[in-house]
Amino acid sequence: MIITDVFRCSMDDRCTEGSNTPLCVKVCPTGAVVVIEGKSYSCLTCGTCAKGCPNKAIKKNRFGGHYVDRRRCNGCGTCEILCPIGIIRVEREERVINNRKKVVAYPRGICQGW
């Protein structure tokens, strides 16, 4: 499975060129994209999550893979509910940002090309 540490992401969109492939890991300049469990994991590219996203945050790259636009994603979890194979997990965690507690949500299981 490929996951992204959104707090290390530089948002230069290089990973959108190889969404959900080991290429994401190779092109990431900050090391934010990593492969866990020793293998990459790809979605079916059915587009159900993208069609159902109320914020139009899930986009398709030129290779047919999907990625999340962090600027549009509000962490609602609709993609997680709609995914027919259950690989999307919206993770929520509390972070202190500018001396305020905020809940940060981000989907895992589809590339975060943010």
C-alpha positions as CSV (number, residue, x, y, z in Angstrom):
1,M,0.0,0.0,0.0
2,I,1.3,3.5,-0.8
3,I,0.7,6.1,1.8
4,T,1.5,9.8,2.1
5,D,2.6,11.8,5.1
6,V,0.7,15.0,4.2
7,F,2.8,17.0,6.7
8,R,5.9,16.2,4.7
9,C,4.3,16.8,1.3
10,S,5.7,19.7,-0.7
11,M,2.6,19.9,-2.9
12,D,4.6,20.1,-6.1
13,D,2.2,17.5,-7.7
14,R,5.0,15.3,-9.1
15,C,3.2,12.2,-7.6
16,T,0.2,12.8,-9.8
17,E,2.3,11.6,-12.7
18,G,2.5,8.1,-11.3
19,S,-0.5,7.8,-9.0
20,N,-0.6,4.5,-7.0
21,T,2.6,3.2,-8.5
22,P,6.1,2.8,-7.1
23,L,6.9,5.9,-9.3
24,C,5.2,8.0,-6.6
25,V,7.9,6.9,-4.1
26,K,10.7,7.5,-6.6
27,V,9.7,11.0,-7.6
28,C,8.7,12.4,-4.2
29,P,11.3,15.0,-3.2
30,T,10.5,15.0,0.5
31,G,10.1,11.3,1.2
32,A,6.5,11.8,2.1
33,V,5.3,8.9,0.0
34,V,6.2,5.5,1.2
35,V,5.3,1.8,0.5
36,I,4.2,-0.2,3.4
37,E,3.8,-4.0,3.7
38,G,6.6,-4.3,1.2
39,K,4.4,-3.8,-1.9
40,S,2.5,-1.1,-3.6
41,Y,-1.3,-1.4,-3.6
42,S,-3.5,0.0,-6.3
43,C,-7.2,0.7,-6.5
44,L,-9.4,-0.7,-9.2
45,T,-9.6,2.8,-10.8
46,C,-13.4,2.4,-11.1
47,G,-13.8,6.1,-10.3
48,T,-16.7,5.5,-7.8
49,C,-14.9,7.7,-5.2
50,A,-14.3,10.5,-7.7
51,K,-17.9,10.5,-8.9
52,G,-19.3,10.5,-5.3
53,C,-16.9,13.1,-3.8
54,P,-19.0,16.2,-2.9
55,N,-16.0,18.5,-3.2
56,K,-14.6,17.1,-6.4
57,A,-11.4,16.4,-4.6
58,I,-10.5,13.1,-6.3
59,K,-9.0,13.5,-9.7
60,K,-7.8,11.1,-12.4
61,N,-4.2,11.4,-13.6
62,R,-3.1,10.8,-17.2
63,F,-2.3,7.2,-16.4
64,G,-5.8,6.4,-15.2
65,G,-5.0,6.4,-11.4
66,H,-6.7,8.6,-8.9
67,Y,-5.3,11.1,-6.5
68,V,-6.7,13.5,-3.9
69,D,-6.4,17.2,-4.2
70,R,-5.7,18.3,-0.6
71,R,-7.0,21.8,-1.2
72,R,-10.5,20.5,-2.0
73,C,-10.7,17.5,0.4
74,N,-12.5,18.2,3.7
75,G,-12.2,14.7,5.1
76,C,-15.9,13.9,5.0
77,G,-15.3,10.2,4.3
78,T,-17.7,9.8,1.4
79,C,-14.9,8.1,-0.6
80,E,-14.3,5.6,2.1
81,I,-18.0,4.7,2.2
82,L,-18.3,4.4,-1.6
83,C,-15.1,2.4,-2.3
84,P,-16.3,-1.0,-3.5
85,I,-13.1,-2.8,-2.3
86,G,-12.6,-0.9,0.9
87,I,-9.1,0.3,0.3
88,I,-9.7,4.0,1.2
89,R,-9.4,4.8,4.8
90,V,-9.9,8.4,6.0
91,E,-7.6,8.9,8.9
92,R,-8.3,11.6,11.4
93,E,-5.8,12.8,14.0
94,E,-5.5,15.8,16.2
95,R,-2.6,18.2,15.5
96,V,-1.7,21.5,17.1
97,I,-1.5,24.1,14.3
98,N,-0.9,27.7,15.2
99,N,-1.5,26.9,18.9
100,R,-4.9,25.5,18.1
101,K,-6.1,21.9,18.1
102,K,-7.4,20.8,14.7
103,V,-8.6,17.5,13.4
104,V,-6.7,16.7,10.3
105,A,-8.3,14.1,7.9
106,Y,-6.8,12.5,4.9
107,P,-7.6,9.5,2.8
108,R,-5.2,6.5,2.6
109,G,-5.4,4.0,-0.2
110,I,-5.4,6.4,-3.1
111,C,-2.5,8.6,-3.8
112,Q,-2.5,12.0,-2.2
113,G,-1.2,14.1,-5.0
114,W,-1.5,17.3,-3.0
